[in-house]
């Protein structure tokens, strides 16, 4: 009987933490994406059915923007609505997906995070550079995760994640644990239920010349690609 009461108390306590007396939260941010950007052409790269099943959502946008200067920006956007379940976006960032495909994170003088203005709203974006497999150029990338309309910044990377002697499996396990703990602790601290709407936006470009200039160019592109929608709206592409 005691264990039953303890279970009930724990369940009610957890529910109350997320739903009762919730502190005042900042306004919800809902991101939208543009399919057309002046001066750029776009090539759509639909994901196959297996990839869609892994991501557990059909609300996806994936492809390349290119311009006449030879610049290429690869973009990916996904959304998990409340009715679609928890959604394991925590496992689908470049720190996990790209690393599992053979990419290796590199320090090129970039910060761990940059702040980007989207319609006057400041959003923190994770900032990485990866040495891509099969001889491809180093890729500079920025991404942001929103849960319940609130940014979910990640914990800082560990030095071990940059060790060239670390096996791919060890690197993936290290990245996944860091992501999972970061997501769990921030959800608990900010009282964000797991079933809230989630959005994930990522964009990248080859690192050419000065890394600082590449990331600044990438940030400006992101401000052209993303915009905000009214709270509660479904994401849509202009």
C-alpha positions in Angstrom: 0.0 0.0 0.0 2.8 2.3 0.9 4.5 1.8 -2.5 1.2 2.5 -4.3 0.8 5.8 -2.4 4.4 6.7 -3.1 3.8 6.0 -6.8 0.7 8.2 -6.8 2.5 11.0 -5.0 5.4 10.9 -7.4 3.2 10.9 -10.4 1.1 13.8 -9.1 4.1 15.7 -8.1 5.7 15.3 -11.5 2.5 16.4 -13.2 2.1 19.4 -10.8 5.7 20.5 -11.5 4.9 21.0 -15.2 1.3 22.2 -15.0 0.6 23.9 -11.6 2.1 27.2 -10.6 4.2 27.3 -13.7 6.4 30.5 -13.6 5.8 33.2 -16.1 7.5 32.2 -19.3 8.8 34.4 -22.2 6.6 34.7 -25.2 6.4 31.6 -27.4 8.5 31.6 -30.5 7.3 29.7 -33.6 9.7 29.6 -36.5 8.7 29.7 -40.2 10.9 29.1 -43.2 11.1 30.7 -46.6 11.3 28.5 -49.8 12.2 31.6 -51.9 15.1 33.9 -51.0 15.9 36.7 -53.4 19.1 36.0 -55.3 19.1 32.3 -54.5 17.9 29.2 -56.3 16.7 26.2 -54.4 17.1 22.4 -54.9 14.8 20.2 -52.9 16.3 17.0 -51.5 13.3 14.9 -50.1 14.2 12.4 -47.4 13.4 8.8 -48.1 10.7 6.9 -46.2 13.2 5.2 -43.8 14.6 8.6 -42.9 11.1 10.0 -42.3 10.3 7.1 -40.1 13.4 7.6 -38.1 12.6 11.3 -37.6 9.0 10.4 -36.8 7.5 13.4 -38.6 6.4 14.3 -42.1 6.7 18.1 -41.5 10.2 18.3 -43.1 12.1 20.7 -45.3 15.5 19.7 -46.7 17.7 21.1 -49.6 20.3 23.5 -50.9 20.1 27.2 -51.6 22.7 28.5 -54.1 23.5 31.9 -55.5 25.5 33.3 -58.4 28.6 33.7 -56.3 29.0 30.0 -55.9 27.8 30.0 -52.3 25.9 26.9 -51.1 23.7 26.7 -48.0 22.2 23.4 -47.0 19.1 23.7 -44.9 17.0 21.3 -42.8 13.9 22.1 -40.8 11.6 19.7 -38.9 8.6 20.1 -36.6 7.0 17.7 -34.1 3.5 18.8 -33.1 2.0 17.9 -29.7 -0.1 15.1 -31.2 2.9 13.5 -32.8 4.4 12.4 -29.5 7.7 13.3 -27.7 9.9 13.2 -30.8 13.5 12.3 -30.3 15.0 15.4 -31.9 17.5 15.3 -29.2 19.3 12.6 -31.2 19.1 14.2 -34.6 21.5 17.1 -34.4 24.8 17.2 -36.3 26.6 16.3 -33.1 25.0 12.8 -33.4 23.7 12.3 -36.9 26.7 13.8 -38.8 29.2 12.2 -36.4 27.5 8.8 -36.9 28.1 9.3 -40.7 31.8 9.9 -40.1 32.1 13.6 -39.6 34.6 14.8 -37.0 34.1 18.1 -35.0 36.9 20.6 -35.4 37.8 23.8 -33.5 38.2 26.6 -36.0 38.1 29.5 -33.6 34.3 29.5 -33.6 32.2 30.0 -30.4 30.0 27.2 -29.0 27.0 29.4 -29.6 26.0 32.5 -31.5 23.0 34.7 -31.1 20.9 35.3 -34.2 18.1 37.9 -34.6 14.9 36.5 -36.2 12.3 39.3 -36.6 13.9 41.1 -33.6 13.9 38.1 -31.4 17.3 36.9 -30.1 17.8 33.1 -30.5 20.8 31.1 -29.4 22.2 28.8 -32.1 24.7 26.0 -31.6 27.8 26.6 -33.7 30.1 23.9 -35.0 32.6 23.0 -37.7 33.0 19.4 -39.0 35.6 17.7 -41.1 33.3 15.8 -43.4 34.0 12.2 -44.7 35.2 11.3 -48.2 37.4 14.4 -48.6 34.6 16.9 -48.6 35.4 20.5 -47.3 34.9 21.4 -43.7 31.3 22.3 -43.1 30.3 25.2 -40.9 26.8 24.8 -39.3 24.4 26.5 -37.0 21.3 25.0 -35.5 18.6 25.8 -32.9 16.1 23.6 -31.0 12.8 25.0 -29.8 10.5 23.2 -27.3 7.2 24.7 -26.5 8.3 27.8 -28.3 11.4 28.3 -26.1 15.0 27.8 -27.1 16.8 24.7 -25.6 20.5 25.6 -25.7 22.9 22.7 -25.2 25.6 22.0 -22.6 29.1 22.9 -23.7 31.0 20.2 -25.6 33.6 18.1 -23.8 37.2 18.2 -24.9 37.0 14.5 -25.5 34.6 15.1 -28.3 37.4 16.7 -30.3 40.0 14.0 -29.8 41.0 12.5 -33.1 41.8 9.2 -31.5 38.3 8.7 -30.2 36.4 6.0 -32.1 33.2 6.9 -33.9 31.1 4.8 -31.5 32.7 6.5 -28.4 32.2 9.9 -30.0 28.5 9.2 -30.7 27.9 7.9 -27.1 29.6 11.0 -25.6 27.5 13.3 -27.8 24.3 11.5 -27.2 24.7 11.5 -23.4 25.5 15.2 -23.4 22.5 16.0 -25.5 20.1 13.8 -23.4 21.2 15.3 -20.1 21.1 18.8 -21.5 17.6 18.3 -22.8 16.4 16.6 -19.6 17.8 19.2 -17.2 16.6 22.2 -19.1 13.1 20.7 -19.5 13.0 20.1 -15.8 14.4 23.5 -14.9 12.1 25.4 -17.3 9.1 23.2 -16.6 8.7 22.3 -20.3 6.6 19.1 -20.8 8.0 16.6 -23.3 4.8 16.7 -25.4 5.2 20.3 -26.3 5.6 21.3 -29.9 9.2 21.0 -31.0 11.0 22.7 -33.9 14.6 22.1 -35.2 16.3 24.4 -37.8 19.8 23.7 -39.1 21.8 25.3 -41.9 25.4 24.9 -43.1 27.9 26.0 -45.7 31.5 25.0 -46.7 34.1 26.7 -44.6 36.2 28.8 -47.0 39.0 31.1 -46.0 38.5 32.9 -42.6 36.3 30.9 -40.3 34.9 34.0 -38.6 33.7 35.4 -41.9 32.2 32.1 -42.9 30.1 31.9 -39.8 29.1 35.5 -40.1 27.9 34.9 -43.6 26.1 31.8 -42.5 24.4 33.8 -39.7 23.2 36.4 -42.2 21.8 33.7 -44.4 19.9 32.2 -41.5 18.3 35.6 -40.8 17.0 35.6 -44.4 15.7 32.0 -44.3 13.9 32.0 -41.0 11.1 34.2 -39.7 8.6 34.0 -36.8 4.9 33.2 -36.8 2.2 34.0 -34.2 2.2 31.8 -31.1 0.3 28.6 -31.6 0.6 28.7 -35.4 1.8 25.8 -37.5 5.1 26.3 -39.3 4.7 27.0 -42.9 6.9 28.0 -45.8 6.5 31.3 -47.6 
